[in-house]
Amino acid sequence: MSVVRDLRVLLRFSGFRRLLAVRLLSQGADGVYQVALATYVVFSPEKQTSATAIASAMAVLLLPYSLVGPFAGVLLDRWRRRQVFLHGNLLRALLACATAVLMVSHVPDWLFYVSALCVTAVNRFVLAGLSAALPRVVDAGRLVMANSLSPTAGTLAATAGGGLAFAVRLVIADSDAAVVLLGALLYLGSALASLRLAPGALGPDRDAVPPRLGAVLVGTTRDLVAGVRHLTAPPRREAAWALTAMTLMRFCYGALLVLLLMLCRYALSANQRQGLALLGLALGISGAGFFAAAVVTPWAAGRLGPGRWIAVCAGAAAVLEPSLGLPFAAGPMLVAAFVLGLTTQGAKISTDTIVQSSVDDGFRGRIFSVYDVLFNVAFVGAAAVAALMLPPDGRSAALVVMVAVVYAAVALSMSRFERQ
């Protein structure tokens, strides 16, 4: 397989191997920590879970990416990246231990959320640093290959970390605090792995004096505004429409995820343990849908065009989501998890393709920063809307119908735009 062959080539570079080890341990710890946080909020026996609590947890997990992300590079150009990995992961290990202590202590919820927010905020700097350091560990001819394989490996590590967290929670230790401590151990491992890299090996160069921080922050804000203006110009209307469609579909996926969490916690399970196992199964099936989208989308988008494929994905979700969701039964909900994983990821791949092909190269980075903000804010906004609409057991026909209407509107709008 070409992927295995490419990976073997990259692993010949000692710097790449060491940087990849830092990434795998760091993102594996992210997966463990995020699942532990979610299960603590939703499935703790001593807590009466509500959709509001789930929305708060999603905001803690995702908003730092949106608020800190566009400006992380400004600070990373001033700090040695190897030190960011070392101190950032040490700090996250310490904060994760603090989170574990708060889980077993009787403290106000806001204190627990502050601890979790700090962990996820630091994560943005580590992830951005991992991407910025890649040109330092591979040659220019293999940089595209490294940019493709390294983040994919990190995503797989995060998925594996989430699966490990579910396994530990269900089989070894019925304690979310124990799972968080496992995440802290992996963060510590990532920090120690970074010590195999020389302090100055990953840059940035110390020769150039960086501009004043305030001026750079203001400039970054102006660049983002310029990116939005570039996106709204007539030659790039398809990219703007695709981003809008993807934002709405992400909103739908987020609302249905909150509904699924509440159903697994109350309506579809006899106890917390059974509900946790059902949630793990549903997320695994949804992940299979993501994988299926990666296989199907290149062929489908090639035949129909990426814009029409977005319309097909949204239309399929509009039809299948209410028919599978309204019975509020475990079997149909698992099928719906696969369908929504496939349609959501299929639309995202198509949106990425449209943006990459229609946006000028000099604006691509800024547009994807805006894309990242929209993607995460839509998810958090969906959780907030679901918190207002969901009853205590999660059975809300109104939410299911509302989501189907949004999917249908996306399908009709994209179809009409593509015809024009």
LUMLOMI-449305 format. One record per residue (C-alpha): residue number from 1; z, x, y. Coordinates in steps of 0.05 Angstrom, whole numbers, always signed. Layout:
N
> NUM; Z; X; Y
...
//
This chain:
420
> 1; +0; +0; +0
> 2; -17; +25; +70
> 3; +53; +9; +97
> 4; +86; +53; +44
> 5; +36; +108; +56
> 6; +47; +105; +132
> 7; +122; +107; +122
> 8; +117; +168; +78
> 9; +78; +204; +132
> 10; +130; +187; +185
> 11; +188; +207; +142
> 12; +162; +278; +141
> 13; +187; +284; +213
> 14; +261; +301; +210
> 15; +273; +272; +279
> 16; +242; +206; +258
> 17; +284; +204; +195
> 18; +348; +214; +234
> 19; +330; +164; +288
> 20; +311; +113; +235
> 21; +379; +122; +202
> 22; +412; +107; +268
> 23; +369; +44; +276
> 24; +380; +18; +205
> 25; +456; +26; +208
> 26; +460; -3; +279
> 27; +416; -64; +265
> 28; +448; -75; +197
> 29; +515; -78; +233
> 30; +485; -128; +283
> 31; +466; -174; +225
> 32; +535; -170; +195
> 33; +570; -182; +262
> 34; +526; -240; +283
> 35; +535; -277; +217
> 36; +610; -264; +220
> 37; +613; -292; +290
> 38; +572; -354; +270
> 39; +613; -369; +208
> 40; +678; -360; +246
> 41; +656; -410; +299
> 42; +627; -460; +249
> 43; +663; -453; +183
> 44; +734; -430; +198
> 45; +782; -479; +163
> 46; +831; -476; +221
> 47; +778; -495; +273
> 48; +749; -563; +287
> 49; +677; -541; +299
> 50; +637; -576; +352
> 51; +566; -570; +377
> 52; +595; -544; +443
> 53; +628; -486; +407
> 54; +562; -469; +372
> 55; +525; -471; +439
> 56; +578; -423; +468
> 57; +569; -375; +410
> 58; +493; -376; +418
> 59; +500; -361; +492
> 60; +545; -302; +476
> 61; +495; -275; +425
> 62; +431; -285; +465
> 63; +443; -286; +540
> 64; +459; -211; +546
> 65; +389; -198; +519
> 66; +359; -240; +574
> 67; +403; -218; +632
> 68; +411; -144; +615
> 69; +345; -131; +580
> 70; +298; -123; +639
> 71; +345; -73; +673
> 72; +368; -33; +612
> 73; +311; +17; +620
> 74; +333; +33; +691
> 75; +400; +60; +666
> 76; +370; +91; +603
> 77; +327; +136; +647
> 78; +391; +165; +675
> 79; +431; +175; +610
> 80; +417; +220; +551
> 81; +392; +173; +497
> 82; +428; +208; +440
> 83; +494; +198; +478
> 84; +477; +125; +487
> 85; +472; +118; +411
> 86; +537; +157; +400
> 87; +581; +125; +453
> 88; +548; +57; +449
> 89; +560; +50; +374
> 90; +631; +79; +379
> 91; +645; +28; +434
> 92; +617; -28; +391
> 93; +658; -6; +331
> 94; +721; -9; +374
> 95; +702; -76; +404
> 96; +686; -105; +335
> 97; +755; -84; +312
> 98; +783; -120; +372
> 99; +743; -181; +353
> 100; +772; -179; +283
> 101; +843; -176; +312
> 102; +828; -235; +357
> 103; +802; -275; +298
> 104; +869; -271; +262
> 105; +910; -280; +325
> 106; +925; -344; +362
> 107; +889; -328; +427
> 108; +848; -371; +474
> 109; +776; -378; +453
> 110; +750; -348; +518
> 111; +782; -281; +501
> 112; +746; -280; +434
> 113; +680; -296; +468
> 114; +690; -240; +519
> 115; +699; -191; +462
> 116; +636; -215; +427
> 117; +597; -215; +492
> 118; +613; -142; +504
> 119; +589; -123; +434
> 120; +522; -158; +443
> 121; +512; -132; +514
> 122; +518; -60; +491
> 123; +468; -75; +436
> 124; +413; -84; +487
> 125; +420; -12; +511
> 126; +420; +15; +440
> 127; +357; -23; +420
> 128; +320; -3; +484
> 129; +341; +69; +473
> 130; +315; +69; +402
> 131; +246; +48; +427
> 132; +246; +97; +485
> 133; +265; +155; +440
> 134; +207; +146; +390
> 135; +157; +189; +428
> 136; +207; +246; +422
> 137; +208; +247; +346
> 138; +134; +235; +327
> 139; +69; +262; +354
> 140; +23; +220; +398
> 141; -26; +206; +341
> 142; +27; +171; +300
> 143; +64; +135; +356
> 144; +29; +68; +345
> 145; +47; +72; +271
> 146; +119; +88; +288
> 147; +123; +31; +338
> 148; +99; -16; +284
> 149; +143; +6; +226
> 150; +208; +26; +260
> 151; +225; -42; +292
> 152; +203; -78; +229
> 153; +250; -35; +188
> 154; +305; -52; +237
> 155; +292; -127; +231
> 156; +295; -121; +155
> 157; +361; -83; +162
> 158; +390; -138; +206
> 159; +368; -190; +155
> 160; +399; -150; +99
> 161; +463; -143; +140
> 162; +465; -218; +149
> 163; +457; -228; +74
> 164; +511; -177; +60
> 165; +557; -214; +107
> 166; +545; -280; +70
> 167; +558; -245; +4
> 168; +623; -213; +27
> 169; +647; -278; +58
> 170; +632; -320; -5
> 171; +647; -271; -61
> 172; +694; -215; -40
> 173; +737; -235; +20
> 174; +745; -306; +47
> 175; +757; -277; +116
> 176; +711; -271; +177
> 177; +755; -216; +204
> 178; +741; -174; +141
> 179; +666; -184; +152
> 180; +672; -162; +225
> 181; +709; -99; +202
> 182; +650; -85; +155
> 183; +605; -89; +216
> 184; +651; -42; +254
> 185; +645; +8; +196
> 186; +569; +5; +200
> 187; +571; +15; +276
> 188; +615; +77; +264
> 189; +564; +101; +212
> 190; +508; +94; +263
> 191; +548; +134; +314
> 192; +560; +189; +263
> 193; +486; +189; +243
> 194; +467; +202; +316
> 195; +506; +267; +314
> 196; +450; +296; +270
> 197; +406; +294; +332
> 198; +413; +346; +386
> 199; +443; +318; +451
> 200; +381; +333; +492
> 201; +329; +321; +438
> 202; +313; +249; +456
> 203; +308; +257; +531
> 204; +301; +236; +585
> 205; +277; +300; +618
> 206; +328; +329; +666
> 207; +275; +361; +710
> 208; +255; +299; +748
> 209; +308; +270; +794
> 210; +311; +195; +783
> 211; +306; +151; +845
> 212; +367; +117; +873
> 213; +394; +64; +827
> 214; +395; +8; +878
> 215; +323; +19; +897
> 216; +302; +19; +824
> 217; +339; -46; +809
> 218; +306; -80; +869
> 219; +239; -52; +847
> 220; +249; -79; +776
> 221; +262; -148; +804
> 222; +199; -144; +846
> 223; +159; -121; +786
> 224; +182; -181; +745
> 225; +161; -228; +801
> 226; +94; -193; +805
> 227; +86; -202; +730
> 228; +97; -277; +736
> 229; +46; -281; +792
> 230; -4; -242; +750
> 231; +8; -289; +692
> 232; -6; -352; +733
> 233; -74; -327; +759
> 234; -134; -367; +733
> 235; -162; -313; +686
> 236; -97; -313; +647
> 237; -85; -388; +642
> 238; -87; -386; +566
> 239; -30; -336; +564
> 240; +11; -379; +611
> 241; -2; -441; +569
> 242; +15; -404; +505
> 243; +80; -377; +534
> 244; +99; -448; +557
> 245; +83; -476; +488
> 246; +123; -421; +453
> 247; +182; -432; +499
> 248; +183; -507; +482
> 249; +176; -493; +408
> 250; +233; -443; +411
> 251; +274; -498; +446
> 252; +259; -545; +388
> 253; +278; -493; +336
> 254; +344; -479; +371
> 255; +363; -552; +376
> 256; +348; -563; +302
> 257; +388; -501; +283
> 258; +450; -529; +317
> 259; +438; -595; +281
> 260; +432; -557; +215
> 261; +497; -520; +228
> 262; +534; -585; +241
> 263; +504; -619; +179
> 264; +522; -560; +135
> 265; +593; -560; +163
> 266; +607; -635; +155
> 267; +554; -683; +129
> 268; +521; -645; +73
> 269; +580; -608; +41
> 270; +647; -626; +11
> 271; +682; -564; +39
> 272; +671; -503; +83
> 273; +653; -457; +25
> 274; +598; -504; +0
> 275; +573; -513; +71
> 276; +570; -438; +82
> 277; +530; -429; +18
> 278; +482; -484; +39
> 279; +472; -453; +108
> 280; +457; -385; +77
> 281; +406; -418; +31
> 282; +373; -455; +89
> 283; +368; -392; +132
> 284; +339; -354; +73
> 285; +286; -408; +62
> 286; +271; -408; +137
> 287; +262; -332; +132
> 288; +212; -344; +75
> 289; +174; -389; +124
> 290; +172; -332; +174
> 291; +143; -286; +120
> 292; +92; -339; +101
> 293; +71; -344; +174
> 294; +58; -269; +175
> 295; +12; -278; +115
> 296; -24; -342; +137
> 297; -30; -333; +212
> 298; -81; -276; +214
> 299; -129; -317; +172
> 300; -116; -383; +207
> 301; -117; -356; +277
> 302; -181; -318; +260
> 303; -215; -382; +237
> 304; -188; -429; +291
> 305; -170; -383; +348
> 306; -97; -368; +365
> 307; -91; -424; +416
> 308; -115; -477; +367
> 309; -70; -449; +313
> 310; -11; -459; +361
> 311; -33; -532; +368
> 312; -38; -539; +292
> 313; +32; -510; +282
> 314; +62; -556; +335
> 315; +25; -616; +307
> 316; +48; -602; +236
> 317; +120; -595; +260
> 318; +115; -660; +299
> 319; +94; -698; +236
> 320; +137; -664; +184
> 321; +201; -653; +223
> 322; +222; -726; +230
> 323; +199; -745; +160
> 324; +241; -690; +130
> 325; +298; -691; +179
> 326; +314; -765; +188
> 327; +340; -775; +116
> 328; +395; -724; +133
> 329; +395; -700; +60
> 330; +400; -629; +34
> 331; +334; -626; -3
> 332; +288; -650; +53
> 333; +327; -607; +103
> 334; +313; -545; +62
> 335; +239; -561; +60
> 336; +242; -572; +136
> 337; +274; -504; +144
> 338; +213; -472; +111
> 339; +163; -513; +151
> 340; +197; -497; +217
> 341; +202; -423; +200
> 342; +128; -421; +185
> 343; +105; -461; +246
> 344; +151; -427; +295
> 345; +133; -356; +273
> 346; +60; -375; +267
> 347; +60; -398; +339
> 348; +97; -335; +362
> 349; +48; -288; +328
> 350; -9; -326; +362
> 351; +26; -324; +429
> 352; +37; -249; +423
> 353; -37; -241; +408
> 354; -60; -283; +468
> 355; -13; -246; +516
> 356; -33; -177; +491
> 357; -108; -192; +495
> 358; -110; -229; +562
> 359; -58; -194; +605
> 360; -78; -129; +641
> 361; -47; -67; +610
> 362; -8; -49; +672
> 363; +29; -116; +670
> 364; +41; -122; +595
> 365; +111; -93; +595
> 366; +133; -139; +651
> 367; +102; -200; +619
> 368; +138; -186; +553
> 369; +204; -178; +591
> 370; +192; -247; +621
> 371; +173; -272; +551
> 372; +239; -245; +523
> 373; +279; -281; +577
> 374; +243; -347; +565
> 375; +250; -340; +490
> 376; +326; -332; +492
> 377; +341; -379; +550
> 378; +303; -434; +514
> 379; +345; -423; +452
> 380; +410; -426; +491
> 381; +386; -486; +531
> 382; +369; -522; +466
> 383; +439; -510; +440
> 384; +468; -539; +504
> 385; +425; -602; +499
> 386; +443; -609; +425
> 387; +517; -604; +444
> 388; +509; -664; +489
> 389; +471; -706; +439
> 390; +502; -691; +371
> 391; +558; -734; +341
> 392; +615; -698; +305
> 393; +580; -699; +237
> 394; +513; -676; +263
> 395; +472; -738; +245
> 396; +431; -753; +307
> 397; +366; -791; +298
> 398; +356; -787; +374
> 399; +355; -710; +372
> 400; +306; -709; +314
> 401; +259; -757; +349
> 402; +265; -721; +415
> 403; +245; -655; +382
> 404; +186; -689; +347
> 405; +162; -715; +415
> 406; +166; -645; +445
> 407; +127; -616; +387
> 408; +74; -671; +395
> 409; +69; -658; +470
> 410; +57; -584; +456
> 411; +4; -599; +404
> 412; -33; -647; +449
> 413; -29; -602; +511
> 414; -54; -540; +474
> 415; -110; -579; +441
> 416; -133; -607; +508
> 417; -130; -539; +541
> 418; -170; -507; +485
> 419; -223; -561; +489
> 420; -231; -549; +564
//
